[in-house]
Amino acid sequence: MSENQNLLAEQRRALILDEVRRRGGVRVNELTRKLGVSDMTVRRDLDALARQGVLEKVHGGAVPVVEASTHEPGFEAKSGLELTAKEDIARAAARLVAPGAAIALSGGTTTYALAQHLLEVPDLTVVTNSVRVADVFHAAQRTSGQRQGSATVVLTGGVRTPSDSLVGPVADQAIAALHFDLLFLGVHGISVEAGLSTPNLAEAETNRRLVHSARRVVVVADHTKWGVVGLSSFAALEQVDTLVTDAGLPDEARAEISEHLRVVVAGEPEDEDGTDS
């Protein structure tokens, strides 16, 4: 398509990945026609996506990577993926937070990006089971000092996972005694059938406690999480109030999810409606 000739590399690669996942595989010549770019450009894109581990190159094209439902990538492995999408999602999600709110942030690279956008929201109480998220707030306080209106951060404790989340009985007990206005939840996978899921059984139980303690639940997840199913489900879509995602989410998926909860697509007009009450 000629209108795709000027797409940024990251946008083009998102389209390629969606096509691979939707169809179960694509050929290079099909992508060159669809995107209106050269054979060499498509091959460079496939190389980049293969290095990220999100697809596998085969002769003449690419197929999706099928991961075991128990596979749990580490924080560093995930932090380099979908950077623009995560930043857009974080910016949109931050608009849902009112000054003085009690919020919870689960572990994950998208909630980590969100934490950085919440530093200027005054008088927050932040409960998190993420070492990385807590570090964002603590680092800001070390740099600028304990300012009036700085967030109060509660780190739950627990056993550390590969994604730098704290889980297990200690975390579960701490969370069970608390109540949040708003929970921002990162996920490994999201689907209509499995709901929200993770490959880590202990993390699934801790996430259940987070959902139970929250007045409102907001999932922050880029489009690559759609259709992914981990070993353990911890919440149905009906338990979620809002999904904040990026424009890479296919229209069919958007329509399907919208039957169960509100969908905010970062960068589109509906994500500019201000803070959540």
N, C-alpha and C positions, 0 to 999 in steps of 0.2 A: 504494500500500500504506500503510495507516494507520500501521504501525509505523515508517515512514520520516519521519513528520512532524517529529520532533524531531532529525533528523540535523543535525550542524554543516554549515555551507555547504561547507567543504572536502570533507567526506565525500560530500555530495550531488553535488558537481561531479565527484568521482572516479567515482561511479556513472554519471553522465551520460556522461562521456568513455568509460568502458568500453562502454556501450551503443552509442555512436556508432561506436566502432572495431569492435565485434563484428558489428554489423548493417550497417555501411557508411552509416549515416545514420538520424536519428530525427526525428519531428515533435513540436512543442511539446505538442499535446494528448495524445500518447502518454506523454510524460514527466510531465505533470501527474497523469495517472491512476496511473502506476506509482509515483511518489514521494509522492503525496498532498499536493501543495503547489499554490499558485496559479499561474496562467498568468504573472503578473508575476514571481514568484520564479524560475520556469524561465527566463524571458527574461533576467533579471539574471544568472543562472548562465551562460547561453550567451554573454552579452556578456563576462563575466569570462574564460571559457575562450577566446573568440576573441581577446581582448587578449593572452593568453598565447601565442597562435599554435598551439594544439593542436587546434583545430577551426575550421571555416569556417561562418558563419551563412548560411543560404539562406532563401528565402521559406517560412515556416511551420515551420522546423526547423533542423537543422545536419548537416553531413557532415564526415568526417575530412579533415585536411590531408594531402595526399600530397606528401612532400618528396623531392627528388632524393636519390639514395643518396650523392651527394658533398657534400650540404649539412652544414656543421659549425657549429652555433651557438656563440657565444662564451661565456665563463664567466659574464659578467654576465647574459646572456640566460637561461641555465639556472638561475642561482642563486635566482631567485624562484619556481621551479616546485616543487610537491610538498614544501613546506618541512616539514610535519608528518611526512610519510612518511620523508623523509631523516633527520630527527632520530631517529625511532623506529628506523630501520635502523642508524644510527650507534651508538646506545645498545646495541642487541643485538649488533652486530659487535664492539664493544669488549670484551664479555664473553668473547670467544674468545682474547683476548691475555693471555698469562702474563707476569709480571715477568721481565725479563732476556732476552726474546725478540729475535731479529733479524727485523724485519718490513719489508715493502715496501708502499708505497702509490702507486698510479698516480694520474694526474690525474683531476679530476672534482669536481663539487660534492658528491657523496655521500662521497667519500673526504676531502674538505675538512671536512665535518661530523664524520666519524669522528676525524680528527686532534685535534679539540678535546676529544673524549672520552678520548683517550689521554694527555693531559698529566699525569694523576696516576698512570699506570702506571710504576713505577720501572724504571730501568736498561734502557730500550729502546734498541736500535740501529735507526734508521729510515732506510731508503733510499727516496728518492722522486725521480720525474722531474717533480714538480709544484711550481712556484714558490709557489703558494698554500699547499700543505700545508707546505712548508718554512717559510714565513712564520709559520704558526701556532705552531710550536715555537720559532722564533727570537724572536717577539714575547713569548712567555711567559717566555723566559729574560731578555730585556731588562727585563721588568717586575719579575720576582721574583729576578733574579740566577741565577747558575749554581749551583743547589742540588744536593746529593748525590742521586744517582738520576735527575737530569735526562736526557732522551733525548739520545743522540748522533745527529746528523742528517747524512746523506750526500746531497747534491744532485747528480744525475748529470751535469748539463751537457747541452748540445745546443741545437737550434733550437726556438724557442718557437712553439706552435700557437695558434689562436684560443681554445682552452680552457685556455691557460696551462700546457700540458705541454711538457716538453723532450724532443725526439725526434731521430732521425737517427743517423749513424755514431758521434758522440761518446758519446751516451747509450747506444747499443747496446753499444759496446765496454766501457764502465764496468759495465754490468749483467751482461755475459757473464762477468766475472771474479768475481762475487759469488754468494753462496748465502744464501737466506732461509728461516727456519722457516715463514713465513706471508706470503702476498701478498694484499692487499686490492685488488681490481680494479674500477674503475668502467667502465661500458660505455655505448656509444651505443645498441646494440641487442642483443637476445638472442632466439634462436629455435631450435627443434629442428633445422631444416634448415641454417641458416647458422651456428649456434653463436653465438659472440661476435663482434661486428663494429663497425667504425668507418668514418666517411667519409674518414679521413685515412690515406693509404698508409704514410707514414713512421711514424705513430703505431701502425699495425698491426704493423709490424716490431718496434718497441720493445716493444710489449705481448707479442709472441711471446717476446722475450728474457726479459721479466719472468716469464712463465709457466714457461719452461724452467729458470729459476734458483730456482724456489720448490719447497719440499718439499710445501706444501699451498696450494691456490688457493681464495680466497673471493671470490665476486663480490658486490658490494653494488649493488643496482639496484632502484629502485621499479617498481611494476607497469606504468607507462607505457612502459617499455623492452621489454616483452614483445611479440614480433611485429614489432619494428622491425629492418630490415636495412640496414646501411651498405654502402659500396662494397667494403670488404675484410674478410673473415673472418680472425681471428687465433687462434682456439682452438675446438675442438669441446666440446660439453657434457661429454663423457667426460673431458676434461682438468681439469675443475672439481670440487672436493671439496664445496663448499657454496655455495648461493645464499642470501643474506640479503635479504629483500624485505619488503614491507608487506602489510597485510590486503586491499588493493585488488586483488591478483592474483586473477583468476577461478579458481574451483575446478577447471575443466577444464584450465587452464594449469598449475596447481599439480600436478595428477595427472600431466600429461604430462612436466613437468620432473622430477618425483620418480622417474621411471623411469631417469633418467640420473645424478642426484646428490642430495645431501641438501638439502632446502629448509627454511630457518628463517624463519618469519613473525614479524616483530617484534611483540611484545606478546602472543603466544600462549605457552602454558606451555612448549613445547619450546625456547624461546629462553632459558630460565632455568637451563640446565644447567652454567653455570660456564665456566671457561677451557678453551681447547684445549690439549692436551698435545703 
